[in-house]
Amino acid sequence: MDERIAFVGGGNMALALATRLAPNWRGAIAVADPVAAQRARFPAAVATTANNEEAVRDADVVVLAVKPQVFQSATREAAPALADHALVMSVAAGVPLAAVERWTRPDGRAAANRAVVRCMPNTPALLGAGITGLVANAHVTAAGREIAQAIMAVAGEVLWFDTDAELDAVTALSGSGPAYFFRAMEALVDAGQDIGLAPEVAKRLAVAAGAGAAAMARSDDPSVLRERVTSPGGTTERALSILADMRFAEALRAAAVGAFERSRELSRELGEP
Ligand SMILES: NC(=O)c1ccc[n+]([C@@H]2O[C@H](COP(=O)([O-])OP(=O)(O)OC[C@H]3O[C@@H](n4cnc5c(N)ncnc54)[C@H](OP(=O)(O)O)[C@@H]3O)[C@@H](O)[C@H]2O)c1
């Protein structure tokens, strides 16, 4: 694709996306970040600047990749330089579509029909192994969706949703989800040491078990896989019965619902004018 892309914010997410896009994307890629050390991390093919307006001025696609706390000010700063036709993508957690539309339209000037795609990636996106939930507003064309999809696909899988509210559920499942699995791995590493393994060996075993389970669950139902690996009277059955006694499944469901509710609260707080 040959659209000119500008990133506002040159942090970890922008670095992961721009570095993966640069070898194959025909259009120019620019990044704006106030910190020289952040800009220096980008490959030579990516133009960098400290000035948000300069980066976005000629861009066909602007990816807003700053932390939610500074998102409003950075977006308002870049807004006057946005081309009317520019597609705006946000990867900020918890910032609703309507807020991005509002902040990219300073003084009611132009582009009241601004095309905006909100993206909710997750940490494995940094390795190209993530999954991103996307939602587009009514002004995004089919071509705009294709561009947004092509950009986020370098970070892993891409899944479209119809409403902004659904991205709160995406946040609870895949956004915060890696942390649930990291926590499980930590606990297994501790258990490994309790039963005589060296920490690095326990980590290797726990991570491989998680990666292997994830690979199998891509094509089969997790409940079928679990039943298949649970022999009557065996080790897995004993472990699962202890997990059931300790209400493991209920705890995980409550955790995800809590993350969903927090995401809704943040959307309300961060989306205020
Ligand atoms: N990393 C993830 O796994 C992940 C997952 C899902 C969603 N996200 C979302 O992606 C966004 C970026 O995350 P990240 O991990 O890349 O954060 P990050 O590493 O902190 O990157 C943000 C960058 O933006 C810079 N910045 C701050 N104010 C700016 C401004 N006014 N104009 C231009 N740049 C500015 C920051 O500079 P300073 O360092 O000087 O502040 C920093 O280099 C966040 O909104 C986050 O919610 C990230």
The ligand as an SDF file (V2000), in Angstrom:
LIG
                    3D

 48 52  0  0  0  0  0  0  0  0999 V2000
    2.1960   -1.3450   24.6400 N   0  0  0  0  0  0  0  0  0  0  0  0
    1.1250   -2.1310   24.6410 C   0  0  0  0  0  0  0  0  0  0  0  0
    1.2140   -3.3370   24.8610 O   0  0  0  0  0  0  0  0  0  0  0  0
   -0.2370   -1.5780   24.3270 C   0  0  0  0  0  0  0  0  0  0  0  0
   -1.3290   -2.4520   24.2180 C   0  0  0  0  0  0  0  0  0  0  0  0
   -2.5860   -1.9320   23.9120 C   0  0  0  0  0  0  0  0  0  0  0  0
   -2.7490   -0.5800   23.7010 C   0  0  0  0  0  0  0  0  0  0  0  0
   -1.6790    0.2400   23.8300 N   0  0  0  0  0  0  0  0  0  0  0  0
   -1.9030    1.6740   23.6580 C   0  0  0  0  0  0  0  0  0  0  0  0
   -0.9860    2.2240   22.7540 O   0  0  0  0  0  0  0  0  0  0  0  0
   -0.6880    3.5590   23.1610 C   0  0  0  0  0  0  0  0  0  0  0  0
    0.8030    3.7050   23.1610 C   0  0  0  0  0  0  0  0  0  0  0  0
    1.3410    2.7620   24.0810 O   0  0  0  0  0  0  0  0  0  0  0  0
    2.8820    2.5080   24.1780 P   0  0  0  0  0  0  0  0  0  0  0  0
    3.0760    1.2860   24.9830 O   0  0  0  0  0  0  0  0  0  0  0  0
    3.4980    2.6290   22.8500 O   0  0  0  0  0  0  0  0  0  0  0  0
    3.2580    3.7780   25.0920 O   0  0  0  0  0  0  0  0  0  0  0  0
    4.6450    4.4940   25.2500 P   0  0  0  0  0  0  0  0  0  0  0  0
    5.7460    3.5300   25.0140 O   0  0  0  0  0  0  0  0  0  0  0  0
    4.6030    5.2630   26.5410 O   0  0  0  0  0  0  0  0  0  0  0  0
    4.6410    5.5060   24.0260 O   0  0  0  0  0  0  0  0  0  0  0  0
    4.0310    6.7460   24.0010 C   0  0  0  0  0  0  0  0  0  0  0  0
    5.0450    7.7280   23.4030 C   0  0  0  0  0  0  0  0  0  0  0  0
    4.4010    8.9570   23.1210 O   0  0  0  0  0  0  0  0  0  0  0  0
    5.2440   10.0150   23.5430 C   0  0  0  0  0  0  0  0  0  0  0  0
    4.4880   11.2400   23.7920 N   0  0  0  0  0  0  0  0  0  0  0  0
    4.0240   11.7330   24.9770 C   0  0  0  0  0  0  0  0  0  0  0  0
    3.3760   12.8960   24.7620 N   0  0  0  0  0  0  0  0  0  0  0  0
    3.3960   13.1330   23.4400 C   0  0  0  0  0  0  0  0  0  0  0  0
    2.8870   14.1790   22.6080 C   0  0  0  0  0  0  0  0  0  0  0  0
    2.1950   15.2070   23.1170 N   0  0  0  0  0  0  0  0  0  0  0  0
    3.0980   14.1020   21.2890 N   0  0  0  0  0  0  0  0  0  0  0  0
    3.7700   13.0650   20.7490 C   0  0  0  0  0  0  0  0  0  0  0  0
    4.2800   12.0540   21.4790 N   0  0  0  0  0  0  0  0  0  0  0  0
    4.1070   12.0910   22.8120 C   0  0  0  0  0  0  0  0  0  0  0  0
    5.8680    9.4550   24.8000 C   0  0  0  0  0  0  0  0  0  0  0  0
    6.9760   10.2040   25.1700 O   0  0  0  0  0  0  0  0  0  0  0  0
    7.4010   10.2170   26.7580 P   0  0  0  0  0  0  0  0  0  0  0  0
    8.0410    8.8920   26.9800 O   0  0  0  0  0  0  0  0  0  0  0  0
    8.3090   11.3620   26.8690 O   0  0  0  0  0  0  0  0  0  0  0  0
    6.1340   10.3850   27.5420 O   0  0  0  0  0  0  0  0  0  0  0  0
    6.2000    8.0380   24.3620 C   0  0  0  0  0  0  0  0  0  0  0  0
    7.4130    7.9620   23.6600 O   0  0  0  0  0  0  0  0  0  0  0  0
   -1.3050    3.7710   24.5320 C   0  0  0  0  0  0  0  0  0  0  0  0
   -2.4300    4.6230   24.4260 O   0  0  0  0  0  0  0  0  0  0  0  0
   -1.7240    2.4050   24.9760 C   0  0  0  0  0  0  0  0  0  0  0  0
   -2.9640    2.4440   25.6780 O   0  0  0  0  0  0  0  0  0  0  0  0
   -0.4300   -0.2240   24.1250 C   0  0  0  0  0  0  0  0  0  0  0  0
  1  2  1  0
  2  3  2  0
  2  4  1  0
  4  5  1  0
  4 48  2  0
  5  6  2  0
  6  7  1  0
  7  8  2  0
  8  9  1  0
  8 48  1  0
  9 10  1  0
  9 46  1  0
 10 11  1  0
 11 12  1  0
 11 44  1  0
 12 13  1  0
 13 14  1  0
 14 15  2  0
 14 16  1  0
 14 17  1  0
 17 18  1  0
 18 19  2  0
 18 20  1  0
 18 21  1  0
 21 22  1  0
 22 23  1  0
 23 24  1  0
 23 42  1  0
 24 25  1  0
 25 26  1  0
 25 36  1  0
 26 27  1  0
 26 35  1  0
 27 28  2  0
 28 29  1  0
 29 30  1  0
 29 35  2  0
 30 31  1  0
 30 32  2  0
 32 33  1  0
 33 34  2  0
 34 35  1  0
 36 37  1  0
 36 42  1  0
 37 38  1  0
 38 39  2  0
 38 40  1  0
 38 41  1  0
 42 43  1  0
 44 45  1  0
 44 46  1  0
 46 47  1  0
M  CHG  2   8   1  16  -1
M  END
$$$$
